Amino acid sequence: MTAGGTWSLRPDLRLVEAEPGERGPSLLVHDPVPDTYDRVDWPESDLLRLLQRPATIGEVVQGFTAINPIAPTRAEVVAYMADLGQRGWLRGPAFWPERYREPPKRSLFAALSGLMFVQVPLFRPERFLTQTAGVVRTIFNPVVRAALVLIGLAGLYLALNRWEDYWLDSLGGLDARSLPAFLFAVIAVKAAHELGHAYQATLSGARVPVMGVALFFLMPLPFTDVTDAWRLPWSGRLRVATAGLRSELALAAVALFLWALSPPGAAASTLARLSSVAFLSTLLTNINPGPRFDGYFILSCLLRIENLRARGAALLWNAVGRHLFGLSARPVRVGRRGAVLVYAVYAFAYRLSLGPGLSSWPIIFSPGRWGCLRRR
């Protein structure tokens, strides 16, 4: 790395004050090119603040020493700035990230993978959410939430005592005549799910710019853009990530309890299907961390690791290259390495199992995955 000249962070990087870490003030950094989010703790967070404007290495050292009780050496600052350059965050005499100047070229495999998940925005709900969020907060107070838990447990107890009736009313009696009721159940569950995310984000202070439909393997699914929730502390992000799941379970609890109290008929069948669809949606989709759905973001919040998939994939391929091919690798900076590696293996197996494994090809053949490896 060249020691002379002035250096600065890329102007398109977005720095937001984050919940303080164990060592002190922290920042969240959004890189819009790969659309990644990284947490930077103290003391590196102070260096990033100093690099928001062009400065020489000497000015960075002097500025850091002026606001902190410790004084880094010039070599330490140079080493950290070299790391920023490798990330593509820094511009100066030695580093000007090529991917920032020009959009990265997409391979055929990456293009095919992208077609498997396409988002179609339909409307902007911010005004409506802001106007009605207070009502939602009032209705779903702690007393109501506790009551929903008790209602769900009572409904589950009653359903277990009438398991055969519940099965026939929910999934066992599906035919052409019951299809409208089943589709109604699916739409109601997914609407509750997305509204749960949207209202929780709004109540937490995050923006919800759009809602719409996403095509996942050509299957239409509703989506809510709560990307702005990355600015929240980990606890806030976890509440937003679990809001859809909690909304579905609340709907399932009420529907199950009402089914147990209803006489046999069309209404009972609709309530049974509503509860079963909500339960199955939660168990089969929402808590699965393989796709980038709720389960993935919940796990990321619990591990407190941004960009869990990218870091897990890098850690996995580093391990494969090192142990199978004798390649050395640039270290991956991530905590809880064992848990992240287990997740990476599961996520790869999940993606490989989709269809003929097409969704995993970009991961296997992406030059970026193996570019950090070199022969020892």
C-alpha positions as CSV (number, residue, x, y, z in Angstrom):
1,M,0.0,0.0,0.0
2,T,1.3,3.5,-0.9
3,A,1.8,5.6,2.2
4,G,1.6,9.0,0.5
5,G,-1.4,10.9,-0.8
6,T,-4.8,11.5,0.5
7,W,-7.4,8.8,1.2
8,S,-11.1,8.8,1.8
9,L,-14.1,6.5,1.9
10,R,-16.2,6.0,-1.2
11,P,-18.8,8.7,-1.3
12,D,-21.7,6.3,-1.9
13,L,-21.0,4.3,1.4
14,R,-23.7,5.1,4.0
15,L,-22.5,5.3,7.6
16,V,-25.1,5.1,10.4
17,E,-24.6,5.3,14.1
18,A,-25.3,1.8,15.6
19,E,-25.9,0.4,19.0
20,P,-22.6,0.7,21.0
21,G,-20.6,-2.5,21.2
22,E,-18.7,-3.9,24.1
23,R,-15.7,-1.7,23.3
24,G,-17.4,1.5,22.5
25,P,-19.2,3.4,19.6
26,S,-20.1,1.4,16.5
27,L,-21.1,2.1,12.9
28,L,-23.2,0.3,10.4
29,V,-21.8,0.6,6.9
30,H,-24.1,0.0,3.8
31,D,-22.2,-0.7,0.6
32,P,-24.8,-0.3,-2.2
33,V,-22.8,-2.1,-4.9
34,P,-23.1,-5.6,-3.4
35,D,-25.9,-4.4,-1.2
36,T,-24.2,-5.5,2.0
37,Y,-24.3,-4.3,5.6
38,D,-21.3,-4.4,8.0
39,R,-20.9,-3.5,11.6
40,V,-17.7,-1.7,12.5
41,D,-16.8,-1.5,16.2
42,W,-14.5,0.9,18.0
43,P,-11.6,1.8,17.4
44,E,-12.0,1.1,13.7
45,S,-15.3,3.1,13.7
46,D,-13.4,6.3,14.6
47,L,-11.0,5.7,11.7
48,L,-14.0,5.5,9.3
49,R,-15.4,8.8,10.6
50,L,-12.0,10.4,10.0
51,L,-11.9,9.0,6.5
52,Q,-15.3,10.5,5.4
53,R,-13.2,13.5,4.2
54,P,-9.9,13.2,2.3
55,A,-6.9,12.9,4.7
56,T,-3.3,11.7,4.7
57,I,-2.3,8.8,6.8
58,G,-0.5,11.3,9.2
59,E,-3.7,13.3,9.5
60,V,-5.7,10.1,10.3
61,V,-3.2,9.1,13.0
62,Q,-3.3,12.7,14.5
63,G,-7.1,12.9,14.4
64,F,-7.6,9.6,16.0
65,T,-5.1,10.4,18.8
66,A,-6.9,13.7,19.5
67,I,-10.2,12.0,20.3
68,N,-9.0,8.7,21.9
69,P,-6.9,7.7,24.9
70,I,-4.9,5.3,22.8
71,A,-2.5,6.3,20.0
72,P,-2.2,3.8,17.1
73,T,1.1,3.5,15.2
74,R,1.4,4.5,11.6
75,A,1.8,0.9,10.7
76,E,-1.5,-0.1,12.3
77,V,-3.4,2.6,10.5
78,V,-1.8,1.6,7.2
79,A,-2.7,-2.1,7.8
80,Y,-6.3,-1.2,8.6
81,M,-6.6,1.1,5.5
82,A,-5.2,-1.7,3.4
83,D,-8.0,-3.9,4.7
84,L,-10.5,-1.2,3.7
85,G,-9.0,-1.1,0.3
86,Q,-9.4,-4.9,-0.1
87,R,-13.1,-4.5,0.8
88,G,-13.4,-1.9,-1.9
89,W,-14.4,0.9,0.6
90,L,-11.4,3.2,0.1
91,R,-10.2,5.4,-2.7
92,G,-6.8,6.9,-2.9
93,P,-3.4,6.4,-4.6
94,A,-3.4,2.6,-4.4
95,F,-7.1,1.7,-4.3
96,W,-9.9,2.7,-6.6
97,P,-12.4,-0.1,-6.6
98,E,-13.1,-1.2,-10.2
99,R,-16.5,-2.5,-9.2
100,Y,-17.4,1.0,-8.1
101,R,-16.5,2.6,-11.4
102,E,-18.4,0.0,-13.5
103,P,-21.2,-2.3,-12.7
104,P,-20.0,-5.9,-12.4
105,K,-20.6,-8.2,-15.3
106,R,-23.2,-10.8,-14.6
107,S,-22.5,-14.4,-15.6
108,L,-25.0,-16.6,-17.3
109,F,-25.4,-18.7,-14.1
110,A,-25.9,-15.6,-12.0
111,A,-28.5,-14.3,-14.5
112,L,-30.4,-17.6,-14.4
113,S,-30.3,-17.5,-10.6
114,G,-31.6,-14.0,-10.5
115,L,-34.6,-15.0,-12.6
116,M,-35.6,-17.4,-9.8
117,F,-36.4,-14.5,-7.5
118,V,-38.0,-11.4,-9.1
119,Q,-39.6,-8.6,-7.1
120,V,-42.5,-6.6,-8.5
121,P,-43.3,-3.5,-6.4
122,L,-47.1,-2.7,-6.4
123,F,-47.7,0.2,-3.9
124,R,-46.1,2.5,-1.4
125,P,-47.7,2.0,2.0
126,E,-45.8,4.5,4.2
127,R,-48.5,7.0,4.6
128,F,-51.2,4.4,5.5
129,L,-48.8,2.6,7.9
130,T,-47.9,5.8,9.7
131,Q,-51.6,6.8,10.1
132,T,-52.7,3.4,11.4
133,A,-49.6,2.3,13.4
134,G,-50.9,3.9,16.6
135,V,-54.2,1.9,16.4
136,V,-52.3,-1.3,15.9
137,R,-50.0,-0.6,18.9
138,T,-53.1,0.1,21.0
139,I,-54.9,-3.1,19.9
140,F,-52.0,-5.5,20.3
141,N,-50.9,-4.5,23.8
142,P,-49.2,-6.9,26.2
143,V,-52.6,-8.0,27.6
144,V,-53.9,-9.0,24.2
145,R,-50.7,-10.7,23.3
146,A,-50.9,-12.8,26.5
147,A,-54.5,-13.6,25.7
148,L,-53.6,-14.8,22.2
149,V,-51.1,-17.2,23.7
150,L,-53.7,-18.7,26.0
151,I,-56.3,-18.9,23.2
152,G,-53.7,-20.7,21.0
153,L,-53.0,-23.2,23.8
154,A,-56.7,-23.8,24.4
155,G,-57.3,-24.3,20.7
156,L,-54.4,-26.7,20.4
157,Y,-55.7,-28.7,23.3
158,L,-59.2,-28.9,21.8
159,A,-57.9,-29.8,18.3
160,L,-55.7,-32.6,19.7
161,N,-58.8,-34.2,21.2
162,R,-60.6,-34.0,17.9
163,W,-57.6,-34.6,15.6
164,E,-59.5,-36.6,13.0
165,D,-62.2,-33.9,12.6
166,Y,-59.5,-31.2,12.3
167,W,-57.6,-33.2,9.6
168,L,-60.7,-33.7,7.5
169,D,-61.7,-30.0,7.9
170,S,-58.3,-28.6,7.1
171,L,-56.2,-30.7,4.6
172,G,-57.8,-34.1,4.4
173,G,-60.9,-32.9,2.6
174,L,-59.3,-30.8,-0.1
175,D,-61.1,-31.0,-3.5
176,A,-62.1,-28.6,-6.3
177,R,-65.1,-27.3,-4.3
178,S,-62.9,-26.4,-1.3
179,L,-60.2,-24.7,-3.4
180,P,-61.7,-21.2,-3.0
181,A,-61.6,-21.5,0.8
182,F,-58.1,-22.8,0.7
183,L,-56.9,-19.9,-1.5
184,F,-58.7,-17.5,0.8
185,A,-56.7,-19.0,3.7
186,V,-53.4,-18.6,1.9
187,I,-54.1,-15.0,1.0
188,A,-55.2,-14.1,4.5
189,V,-52.2,-15.7,6.1
190,K,-49.7,-14.0,3.8
191,A,-51.5,-10.6,4.2
192,A,-51.2,-11.0,8.0
193,H,-47.5,-12.0,7.6
194,E,-46.5,-9.0,5.5
195,L,-48.6,-6.5,7.5
196,G,-46.9,-7.8,10.6
197,H,-43.4,-7.0,9.1
198,A,-44.6,-3.6,7.9
199,Y,-46.2,-2.4,11.1
200,Q,-43.4,-3.6,13.3
201,A,-40.9,-1.8,11.1
202,T,-43.0,1.4,11.2
203,L,-43.4,1.2,15.0
204,S,-39.7,0.7,15.4
205,G,-38.8,3.8,13.3
206,A,-37.9,2.1,10.0
207,R,-39.2,3.0,6.6
208,V,-41.3,0.7,4.5
209,P,-41.0,2.1,1.0
210,V,-42.8,-0.5,-1.1
211,M,-44.9,-3.7,-0.9
212,G,-45.6,-6.0,-3.7
213,V,-45.3,-9.5,-5.2
214,A,-42.1,-11.6,-5.6
215,L,-41.8,-14.5,-8.0
216,F,-39.9,-17.3,-6.3
217,F,-39.3,-20.1,-8.8
218,L,-42.3,-18.6,-10.7
219,M,-44.5,-18.9,-7.6
220,P,-46.0,-15.6,-6.5
221,L,-45.3,-14.5,-2.9
222,P,-46.1,-11.1,-1.3
223,F,-43.1,-9.2,-0.1
224,T,-42.5,-6.1,2.1
225,D,-39.3,-4.0,1.8
226,V,-38.0,-3.6,5.3
227,T,-34.4,-3.1,4.3
228,D,-34.3,0.1,6.3
229,A,-34.6,-2.0,9.5
230,W,-30.8,-2.6,9.2
231,R,-30.3,0.8,10.9
232,L,-32.0,-0.5,14.1
233,P,-30.2,-2.2,16.9
234,W,-30.1,-6.0,16.9
235,S,-33.1,-6.3,19.2
236,G,-35.1,-4.0,16.9
237,R,-34.1,-6.0,13.8
238,L,-35.1,-9.2,15.5
239,R,-38.5,-7.9,16.3
240,V,-39.0,-6.9,12.6
241,A,-37.7,-10.3,11.4
242,T,-40.0,-12.2,13.7
243,A,-43.1,-10.0,13.2
244,G,-44.4,-12.0,10.2
245,L,-44.1,-15.3,12.0
246,R,-45.8,-13.9,15.2
247,S,-48.6,-12.5,13.1
248,E,-49.2,-15.9,11.4
249,L,-49.1,-17.7,14.7
250,A,-51.6,-15.2,16.2
251,L,-54.0,-15.7,13.2
252,A,-53.6,-19.5,13.5
253,A,-54.3,-19.4,17.3
254,V,-57.6,-17.5,16.9
255,A,-58.7,-19.6,13.9
256,L,-58.0,-22.8,15.7
257,F,-59.9,-21.8,18.8
258,L,-62.9,-20.6,16.8
259,W,-62.8,-23.9,14.8
260,A,-63.0,-25.9,18.1
261,L,-66.1,-23.8,19.1
262,S,-67.8,-24.0,15.6
263,P,-70.4,-26.6,14.5
264,P,-69.5,-28.7,11.5
265,G,-69.9,-26.9,8.2
266,A,-68.2,-24.6,5.7
267,A,-67.2,-22.0,8.3
268,A,-65.5,-24.6,10.4
269,S,-63.6,-25.9,7.4
270,T,-62.5,-22.4,6.4
271,L,-61.2,-21.8,10.0
272,A,-59.4,-25.2,10.0
273,R,-57.7,-24.4,6.7
274,L,-56.7,-21.0,7.9
275,S,-55.0,-22.3,11.0
276,S,-53.3,-25.2,9.2
277,V,-52.0,-23.0,6.4
278,A,-50.6,-20.5,9.0
279,F,-48.9,-23.3,11.0
280,L,-47.4,-25.0,7.9
281,S,-46.2,-21.7,6.5
282,T,-44.4,-21.0,9.7
283,L,-42.9,-24.4,10.0
284,L,-42.0,-25.1,6.4
285,T,-41.0,-21.7,5.2
286,N,-40.6,-18.9,7.7
287,I,-38.2,-20.6,10.1
288,N,-36.1,-22.2,7.4
289,P,-32.7,-20.3,7.3
290,G,-31.8,-21.7,3.9
291,P,-33.5,-19.1,1.7
292,R,-33.2,-15.4,2.5
293,F,-36.6,-15.5,4.2
294,D,-37.5,-14.8,7.8
295,G,-35.5,-17.7,9.2
296,Y,-32.3,-16.4,7.6
297,F,-32.7,-12.9,9.1
298,I,-33.7,-14.2,12.5
299,L,-30.6,-16.4,12.6
300,S,-28.5,-13.4,11.5
301,C,-29.9,-11.3,14.3
302,L,-29.4,-14.1,16.9
303,L,-25.7,-14.6,15.8
304,R,-25.4,-10.8,15.5
305,I,-23.6,-11.2,12.1
306,E,-24.4,-9.0,9.1
307,N,-24.1,-10.6,5.6
308,L,-24.3,-14.1,7.2
309,R,-24.7,-15.9,3.9
310,A,-21.7,-14.2,2.2
311,R,-19.5,-14.6,5.2
312,G,-20.6,-18.2,5.7
313,A,-19.9,-19.0,2.0
314,A,-16.5,-17.4,2.2
315,L,-15.6,-19.4,5.4
316,L,-16.8,-22.6,3.8
317,W,-14.9,-22.2,0.6
318,N,-11.8,-21.2,2.5
319,A,-12.0,-24.4,4.5
320,V,-12.6,-26.5,1.4
321,G,-9.7,-24.9,-0.5
322,R,-7.4,-25.3,2.5
323,H,-8.2,-28.9,3.5
324,L,-8.9,-30.5,0.1
325,F,-6.7,-28.5,-2.3
326,G,-3.9,-27.2,-0.1
327,L,-4.8,-23.6,-0.9
328,S,-4.2,-20.7,1.5
329,A,-6.9,-18.1,1.9
330,R,-7.4,-14.5,3.1
331,P,-8.8,-14.7,6.7
332,V,-12.6,-14.2,7.0
333,R,-13.4,-11.8,9.8
334,V,-16.4,-13.3,11.5
335,G,-17.4,-14.3,15.0
336,R,-18.9,-17.6,16.1
337,R,-17.1,-19.4,13.3
338,G,-18.4,-22.9,14.2
339,A,-22.0,-21.8,14.0
340,V,-21.5,-19.8,10.8
341,L,-19.7,-22.8,9.2
342,V,-22.6,-25.1,10.1
343,Y,-25.0,-22.7,8.6
344,A,-23.0,-22.3,5.4
345,V,-23.0,-26.1,4.9
346,Y,-26.8,-26.3,5.5
347,A,-27.4,-23.3,3.2
348,F,-25.3,-24.8,0.4
349,A,-27.1,-28.2,0.7
350,Y,-30.4,-26.4,0.6
351,R,-29.6,-24.4,-2.5
352,L,-28.2,-27.5,-4.1
353,S,-31.4,-29.4,-3.5
354,L,-33.6,-26.8,-5.3
355,G,-34.5,-28.2,-8.7
356,P,-31.4,-29.6,-10.5
357,G,-29.1,-27.4,-8.3
358,L,-29.2,-24.5,-10.7
359,S,-29.5,-22.0,-7.9
360,S,-26.1,-23.2,-6.5
361,W,-24.1,-23.0,-9.7
362,P,-23.3,-19.3,-9.3
363,I,-22.0,-20.0,-5.9
364,I,-19.7,-22.8,-7.1
365,F,-18.5,-21.2,-10.2
366,S,-18.3,-17.5,-9.1
367,P,-14.7,-16.3,-9.5
368,G,-15.2,-14.1,-6.4
369,R,-15.6,-17.2,-4.3
370,W,-12.3,-18.7,-5.3
371,G,-10.4,-15.5,-6.0
372,C,-9.3,-15.2,-2.3
373,L,-7.6,-18.6,-2.5
374,R,-4.1,-19.2,-3.8
375,R,-1.6,-22.1,-3.9
376,R,0.6,-22.3,-0.8
